[in-house]
């Protein structure tokens, strides 16, 4: 096996580029995660009252449930309690969107993401327009 040459220390420009890439990646990740969590779900919307009714039903069903059914009910109760506690929290997607618009074009060019890829995962066309990512950009 051939010997490798001596390691050269990273330049300050390289370190700055890595830091910029990490911060841009975080902006993109935060925005896409907010889109995913705020995506409208199909079907009837759950209200705090309907969640409370289901929790009461689960409590009644747990009394006579078998082991596997008990496991399912306990998990559903945990999920419903988490949904109930997060129901009042609204994500300020406009602030995340503004940060996304600032970095999206450069990030997209460096990583080879197309307009179609952004649209496929749910980024609005108007947001891409603000970020100056067009249909012809690759």
RAZI-V585247 format. One record per residue. N is the residue number from 1. PHI is phi in degrees with one decimal (999 if undefined). OMEGA is omega as a letter, one per 30 degrees, with the letter a starting at -180 (* if undefined). D_FIRST is the distance of its C-alpha to the first C-alpha in Angstrom with 1 decimal. Layout:
n:phi:omega:d_first
N:PHI:OMEGA:D_FIRST
N:PHI:OMEGA:D_FIRST
//
This chain:
n:phi:omega:d_first
1:999:a:0.0
2:-74.4:l:3.8
3:-77.5:l:6.5
4:-88.6:l:9.2
5:-71.5:a:12.6
6:-65.9:l:15.5
7:-72.9:l:17.1
8:-98.0:l:20.4
9:-67.2:l:23.4
10:-68.5:l:25.0
11:-76.0:l:28.1
12:-65.1:l:31.4
13:-66.2:l:31.9
14:-65.9:l:28.7
15:-62.9:l:30.0
16:-65.0:l:33.4
17:-65.4:l:32.2
18:-64.4:l:30.4
19:-63.7:l:33.6
20:-63.4:l:35.7
21:-62.3:l:33.7
22:-64.7:a:34.1
23:-69.2:l:37.8
24:-65.2:l:38.4
25:-60.3:l:36.6
26:-66.7:l:38.9
27:-60.8:a:42.0
28:-62.3:a:41.1
29:-60.7:a:40.3
30:-62.9:l:43.6
31:-65.8:a:45.6
32:-66.2:l:44.3
33:-65.8:l:44.8
34:-64.6:l:48.4
35:-61.6:a:49.0
36:-65.2:a:47.8
37:-75.2:l:50.0
38:-97.9:a:53.0
39:-66.7:l:52.9
40:-61.4:a:56.3
41:-96.2:l:56.3
42:-73.4:l:58.3
43:89.0:a:61.6
44:-70.9:l:64.1
45:-73.7:l:63.1
46:-86.4:l:63.2
47:-108.6:l:65.6
48:-57.0:l:65.7
49:-68.5:a:68.8
50:-68.2:l:67.2
51:-66.9:l:64.3
52:-63.0:l:66.8
53:-63.2:a:68.7
54:-66.2:l:65.5
55:-62.7:l:64.6
56:-66.4:l:68.1
57:-63.9:l:67.8
58:-62.1:l:64.5
59:-59.3:l:66.2
60:-69.7:a:69.0
61:-71.5:a:66.6
62:-64.1:a:64.5
63:-60.6:a:67.6
64:-111.0:a:67.6
65:-78.3:l:64.0
66:-75.3:a:61.9
67:-59.5:a:58.5
68:-71.8:l:56.4
69:-63.4:l:59.1
70:-61.3:l:59.2
71:-59.5:l:55.4
72:-62.5:a:55.8
73:-65.9:l:58.8
74:-62.2:l:57.2
75:-64.5:l:54.2
76:-63.1:l:56.6
77:-61.9:l:58.6
78:-61.4:l:55.5
79:-63.3:a:54.6
80:-67.3:l:58.2
81:-64.8:l:58.5
82:-66.0:l:55.3
83:-63.9:l:56.8
84:-65.8:a:60.1
85:-72.9:l:58.6
86:-92.5:a:56.5
87:-63.2:a:59.5
88:-85.0:a:60.9
89:-88.7:l:57.7
90:-106.8:l:57.3
91:-88.4:l:54.1
92:-81.1:a:54.7
93:-72.6:a:52.8
94:-66.4:l:54.3
95:-67.7:l:52.4
96:-65.3:l:49.1
97:-64.1:l:50.0
98:-62.0:l:50.7
99:-67.0:l:47.3
100:-59.4:a:45.7
101:-59.6:a:47.6
102:-64.7:a:46.3
103:-109.5:a:42.5
104:-62.9:a:42.5
105:-63.4:l:42.3
106:-62.8:l:39.3
107:-61.8:a:37.5
108:-64.2:l:38.4
109:-65.4:a:37.3
110:-64.8:a:33.9
111:-101.2:l:33.2
112:74.4:l:34.9
113:-86.1:a:37.8
114:-95.5:l:40.9
115:-54.9:a:44.5
116:-62.3:l:44.8
117:-63.8:l:42.0
118:-61.6:a:43.8
119:-64.9:a:47.1
120:-62.9:a:45.8
121:-88.9:l:44.9
122:109.6:l:48.3
123:-75.4:a:48.2
124:-65.3:a:51.6
125:-60.8:l:52.1
126:-66.5:l:54.1
127:-66.4:l:51.3
128:-66.0:l:48.9
129:-64.3:l:51.5
130:-61.2:a:51.8
131:-80.7:a:48.0
132:62.5:l:48.4
133:-104.0:a:46.2
134:-101.1:a:47.9
135:-65.7:a:47.7
136:-91.3:l:46.0
137:-73.4:l:43.2
138:-116.9:*:39.8
//
